[in-house]
Amino acid sequence: QVQLVESGGGSVQAGGALRLSCVAAGYTYSSVCMAWFRQVPGKERERVASIVIGGGITNYADSVKGRFTISQGTAKNTVYLQMNSLEPEDTAMYYCAAEYLRHCGLARPTDFHYWGQGIQVTVSS
Protein backbone atom coordinates (compact mmCIF):
# COMPACT_ATOMS: atom_id res chain seq x y z
CA GLN A 1 0.00 0.00 0.00
CA VAL A 2 1.09 3.57 -0.62
CA GLN A 3 2.17 5.37 2.50
CA LEU A 4 3.39 8.93 3.05
CA VAL A 5 4.73 9.93 6.44
CA GLU A 6 5.50 13.50 7.47
CA SER A 7 7.79 14.58 10.28
CA GLY A 8 9.54 17.69 11.54
CA GLY A 9 6.64 19.88 12.55
CA GLY A 10 6.27 21.69 15.82
CA SER A 11 6.03 25.13 17.38
CA VAL A 12 8.43 27.99 16.79
CA GLN A 13 8.51 31.73 17.25
CA ALA A 14 8.18 34.10 14.34
CA GLY A 15 11.43 34.30 12.42
CA GLY A 16 12.36 30.75 13.28
CA ALA A 17 12.82 27.77 11.01
CA LEU A 18 11.59 24.22 10.64
CA ARG A 19 12.28 21.44 8.18
CA LEU A 20 9.51 19.07 7.24
CA SER A 21 10.26 15.65 5.83
CA CYS A 22 8.06 13.37 3.78
CA VAL A 23 8.96 9.73 3.23
CA ALA A 24 6.96 7.72 0.74
CA ALA A 25 6.72 3.98 0.33
CA GLY A 26 4.91 1.62 -1.98
CA TYR A 27 5.21 3.90 -4.97
CA THR A 28 7.26 4.39 -8.12
CA TYR A 29 8.97 7.70 -7.60
CA SER A 30 10.79 8.62 -10.80
CA SER A 31 9.25 11.70 -12.42
CA VAL A 32 6.54 11.78 -9.78
CA CYS A 33 5.15 15.07 -8.55
CA MET A 34 5.47 15.51 -4.82
CA ALA A 35 4.03 18.51 -3.10
CA TRP A 36 3.38 20.16 0.21
CA PHE A 37 -0.04 21.58 0.96
CA ARG A 38 -1.32 23.35 4.03
CA GLN A 39 -4.75 23.96 5.45
CA VAL A 40 -6.34 25.83 8.31
CA PRO A 41 -9.92 25.40 9.54
CA GLY A 42 -12.43 27.17 7.36
CA LYS A 43 -10.10 27.58 4.39
CA GLU A 44 -9.38 25.48 1.34
CA ARG A 45 -6.21 23.47 1.05
CA GLU A 46 -3.35 25.52 -0.41
CA ARG A 47 -0.40 24.29 -2.42
CA VAL A 48 2.80 25.49 -0.81
CA ALA A 49 5.47 23.94 -3.02
CA SER A 50 6.00 21.10 -5.46
CA ILE A 51 8.87 19.24 -7.04
CA VAL A 52 9.31 16.69 -9.81
CA ILE A 53 11.35 13.78 -8.54
CA GLY A 54 14.49 13.34 -10.62
CA GLY A 55 14.10 16.71 -12.29
CA GLY A 56 14.85 20.31 -11.53
CA ILE A 57 11.29 21.58 -11.64
CA THR A 58 10.02 23.31 -8.52
CA ASN A 59 7.13 25.63 -7.85
CA TYR A 60 6.17 27.80 -4.91
CA ALA A 61 3.18 29.71 -3.72
CA ASP A 62 3.79 33.44 -3.83
CA SER A 63 3.29 33.64 -0.09
CA VAL A 64 6.36 31.47 0.62
CA LYS A 65 8.76 32.39 -2.18
CA GLY A 66 12.15 33.31 -0.82
CA ARG A 67 11.39 31.71 2.55
CA PHE A 68 10.59 28.05 1.81
CA THR A 69 12.63 25.58 -0.20
CA ILE A 70 11.45 22.20 -1.41
CA SER A 71 14.11 19.63 -2.20
CA GLN A 72 14.60 15.98 -2.96
CA GLY A 73 16.58 13.83 -0.57
CA THR A 74 19.29 11.41 -1.57
CA ALA A 75 16.61 8.77 -1.53
CA LYS A 76 14.15 9.43 -4.32
CA ASN A 77 11.22 8.77 -2.03
CA THR A 78 12.09 11.57 0.39
CA VAL A 79 11.19 15.23 0.04
CA TYR A 80 11.98 18.09 2.39
CA LEU A 81 10.43 21.46 2.97
CA GLN A 82 12.84 23.90 4.57
CA MET A 83 10.84 26.72 6.11
CA ASN A 84 12.77 29.82 7.09
CA SER A 85 11.61 33.20 8.39
CA LEU A 86 8.38 31.66 9.59
CA GLU A 87 5.42 33.92 10.19
CA PRO A 88 2.25 33.39 12.23
CA GLU A 89 0.37 33.19 8.94
CA ASP A 90 2.28 30.00 8.17
CA THR A 91 0.49 28.24 11.02
CA ALA A 92 -1.41 25.32 9.52
CA MET A 93 -1.62 21.60 9.14
CA TYR A 94 0.89 20.63 6.47
CA TYR A 95 0.31 17.66 4.19
CA CYS A 96 2.61 15.79 1.87
CA ALA A 97 1.10 14.49 -1.36
CA ALA A 98 2.34 12.45 -4.31
CA GLU A 99 1.00 11.70 -7.77
CA TYR A 100 2.16 11.17 -11.32
CA LEU A 101 1.30 14.46 -13.01
CA ARG A 102 2.47 16.06 -16.22
CA HIS A 103 2.04 19.59 -14.88
CA CYS A 104 3.31 19.45 -11.33
CA GLY A 105 3.52 23.20 -10.87
CA LEU A 106 -0.19 23.61 -11.56
CA ALA A 107 -1.34 20.73 -9.38
CA ARG A 108 -4.53 21.05 -7.38
CA PRO A 109 -5.48 19.10 -4.26
CA THR A 110 -7.95 17.02 -6.25
CA ASP A 111 -5.16 15.90 -8.59
CA PHE A 112 -3.54 13.88 -5.80
CA HIS A 113 -4.63 10.45 -4.65
CA TYR A 114 -1.91 9.86 -2.06
CA TRP A 115 -1.63 11.93 1.10
CA GLY A 116 0.12 11.85 4.41
CA GLN A 117 -1.76 12.26 7.66
CA GLY A 118 -0.61 15.84 8.11
CA ILE A 119 1.68 17.51 10.60
CA GLN A 120 1.04 20.66 12.59
CA VAL A 121 3.18 23.77 12.27
CA THR A 122 2.51 26.55 14.74
CA VAL A 123 4.27 29.91 14.62
CA SER A 124 3.83 32.32 17.49
CA SER A 125 4.40 36.07 17.30
C-alpha positions as CSV (number, residue, x, y, z in Angstrom):
1,Q,0.0,0.0,0.0
2,V,1.1,3.6,-0.6
3,Q,2.2,5.4,2.5
4,L,3.4,8.9,3.1
5,V,4.7,9.9,6.4
6,E,5.5,13.5,7.5
7,S,7.8,14.6,10.3
8,G,9.5,17.7,11.5
9,G,6.6,19.9,12.6
10,G,6.3,21.7,15.8
11,S,6.0,25.1,17.4
12,V,8.4,28.0,16.8
13,Q,8.5,31.7,17.3
14,A,8.2,34.1,14.3
15,G,11.4,34.3,12.4
16,G,12.4,30.8,13.3
17,A,12.8,27.8,11.0
18,L,11.6,24.2,10.6
19,R,12.3,21.4,8.2
20,L,9.5,19.1,7.2
21,S,10.3,15.6,5.8
22,C,8.1,13.4,3.8
23,V,9.0,9.7,3.2
24,A,7.0,7.7,0.7
25,A,6.7,4.0,0.3
26,G,4.9,1.6,-2.0
27,Y,5.2,3.9,-5.0
28,T,7.3,4.4,-8.1
29,Y,9.0,7.7,-7.6
30,S,10.8,8.6,-10.8
31,S,9.3,11.7,-12.4
32,V,6.5,11.8,-9.8
33,C,5.1,15.1,-8.6
34,M,5.5,15.5,-4.8
35,A,4.0,18.5,-3.1
36,W,3.4,20.2,0.2
37,F,0.0,21.6,1.0
38,R,-1.3,23.3,4.0
39,Q,-4.8,24.0,5.4
40,V,-6.3,25.8,8.3
41,P,-9.9,25.4,9.5
42,G,-12.4,27.2,7.4
43,K,-10.1,27.6,4.4
44,E,-9.4,25.5,1.3
45,R,-6.2,23.5,1.1
46,E,-3.4,25.5,-0.4
47,R,-0.4,24.3,-2.4
48,V,2.8,25.5,-0.8
49,A,5.5,23.9,-3.0
50,S,6.0,21.1,-5.5
51,I,8.9,19.2,-7.0
52,V,9.3,16.7,-9.8
53,I,11.4,13.8,-8.5
54,G,14.5,13.3,-10.6
55,G,14.1,16.7,-12.3
56,G,14.8,20.3,-11.5
57,I,11.3,21.6,-11.6
58,T,10.0,23.3,-8.5
59,N,7.1,25.6,-7.9
60,Y,6.2,27.8,-4.9
61,A,3.2,29.7,-3.7
62,D,3.8,33.4,-3.8
63,S,3.3,33.6,-0.1
64,V,6.4,31.5,0.6
65,K,8.8,32.4,-2.2
66,G,12.2,33.3,-0.8
67,R,11.4,31.7,2.5
68,F,10.6,28.1,1.8
69,T,12.6,25.6,-0.2
70,I,11.4,22.2,-1.4
71,S,14.1,19.6,-2.2
72,Q,14.6,16.0,-3.0
73,G,16.6,13.8,-0.6
74,T,19.3,11.4,-1.6
75,A,16.6,8.8,-1.5
76,K,14.2,9.4,-4.3
77,N,11.2,8.8,-2.0
78,T,12.1,11.6,0.4
79,V,11.2,15.2,0.0
80,Y,12.0,18.1,2.4
81,L,10.4,21.5,3.0
82,Q,12.8,23.9,4.6
83,M,10.8,26.7,6.1
84,N,12.8,29.8,7.1
85,S,11.6,33.2,8.4
86,L,8.4,31.7,9.6
87,E,5.4,33.9,10.2
88,P,2.2,33.4,12.2
89,E,0.4,33.2,8.9
90,D,2.3,30.0,8.2
91,T,0.5,28.2,11.0
92,A,-1.4,25.3,9.5
93,M,-1.6,21.6,9.1
94,Y,0.9,20.6,6.5
95,Y,0.3,17.7,4.2
96,C,2.6,15.8,1.9
97,A,1.1,14.5,-1.4
98,A,2.3,12.4,-4.3
99,E,1.0,11.7,-7.8
100,Y,2.2,11.2,-11.3
101,L,1.3,14.5,-13.0
102,R,2.5,16.1,-16.2
103,H,2.0,19.6,-14.9
104,C,3.3,19.4,-11.3
105,G,3.5,23.2,-10.9
106,L,-0.2,23.6,-11.6
107,A,-1.3,20.7,-9.4
108,R,-4.5,21.0,-7.4
109,P,-5.5,19.1,-4.3
110,T,-8.0,17.0,-6.3
111,D,-5.2,15.9,-8.6
112,F,-3.5,13.9,-5.8
113,H,-4.6,10.4,-4.7
114,Y,-1.9,9.9,-2.1
115,W,-1.6,11.9,1.1
116,G,0.1,11.9,4.4
117,Q,-1.8,12.3,7.7
118,G,-0.6,15.8,8.1
119,I,1.7,17.5,10.6
120,Q,1.0,20.7,12.6
121,V,3.2,23.8,12.3
122,T,2.5,26.5,14.7
123,V,4.3,29.9,14.6
124,S,3.8,32.3,17.5
125,S,4.4,36.1,17.3
